[in-house]
Amino acid sequence: MPAIKLTLYGRETCHLCHDMLQDLRVWGAAQHLRFEITHIDIDEQPDLLNAYANMIPVLCDQTGQILCFGRFDARPMETHILLKTKMVGL
């Protein structure tokens, strides 16, 4: 399976953001998954700051759909991956 593209919205100094990234990596390794993660600092973009300031970290798929926020949650990731593999026909 190709790398799963995700976007992590957060702040450089946010410990919850670092925790989510670490939890995602550990979970992904256990599932034998690879991720291509784009990190976006919401403090650098006012529209993102307004949208996500009270939610970070926010993990989204490549379409912008929020998969989880605040803390890593494997359930929506499992659902997302299952749907993605069915769509690709794997």
C-alpha positions in Angstrom: 0.0 0.0 0.0 1.4 3.4 -0.9 2.0 6.0 1.9 -1.1 7.5 3.3 -1.1 11.3 2.9 -2.1 13.2 6.1 -2.0 16.8 7.3 -1.3 17.6 10.9 -2.4 21.1 11.9 -0.8 22.4 15.1 1.8 24.5 16.7 5.5 24.0 17.0 5.4 24.3 20.8 2.3 22.1 21.3 3.1 19.0 23.3 -0.3 17.5 22.3 0.7 17.9 18.6 4.0 16.1 19.3 2.1 13.4 21.2 -0.3 12.8 18.4 2.4 12.5 15.9 4.3 10.0 18.0 1.1 8.0 18.7 0.3 8.0 15.0 3.8 6.7 14.1 3.6 3.9 16.7 0.1 2.8 15.6 1.2 3.0 12.0 4.2 0.8 12.6 2.1 -1.7 14.4 -0.3 -1.8 11.4 2.6 -1.9 8.9 1.5 1.4 7.4 3.5 4.3 6.0 2.4 7.9 6.3 3.4 11.0 4.3 2.6 13.8 6.8 2.5 17.5 6.1 2.9 19.6 9.2 1.2 23.0 9.1 1.8 25.5 11.9 -1.6 27.3 12.4 0.2 30.4 13.8 1.5 31.2 10.4 -1.9 31.4 8.7 -4.7 33.5 10.3 -7.5 31.5 8.7 -6.2 28.3 10.1 -5.6 29.9 13.5 -9.3 30.9 13.5 -10.5 27.5 12.4 -8.3 25.2 14.6 -7.0 27.2 17.6 -9.2 25.4 20.1 -8.9 22.0 18.5 -5.2 21.3 17.9 -3.7 19.0 17.1 -6.0 18.3 14.1 -5.2 15.3 11.8 -6.8 15.4 8.3 -6.8 13.2 5.3 -5.7 14.5 1.9 -9.2 15.8 1.2 -9.2 17.9 4.3 -11.6 15.6 6.3 -10.8 15.7 10.0 -9.9 12.2 11.2 -9.2 13.1 14.8 -8.3 16.1 17.0 -7.0 16.8 20.5 -5.6 13.3 20.9 -4.9 10.4 18.4 -7.8 8.1 17.9 -7.2 4.9 15.9 -10.8 4.2 15.2 -11.3 6.9 12.5 -7.9 6.0 11.1 -8.9 2.3 10.7 -12.2 3.4 9.0 -10.4 5.7 6.7 -7.8 3.1 5.7 -10.5 0.5 5.2 -12.5 2.8 2.9 -9.4 3.8 1.0 -8.3 0.3 0.3 -11.8 -0.6 -0.9 -11.8 2.4 -3.2 -8.4 1.4 -4.6 -9.4 -2.2 -4.9 -6.6 -3.6 -2.7 
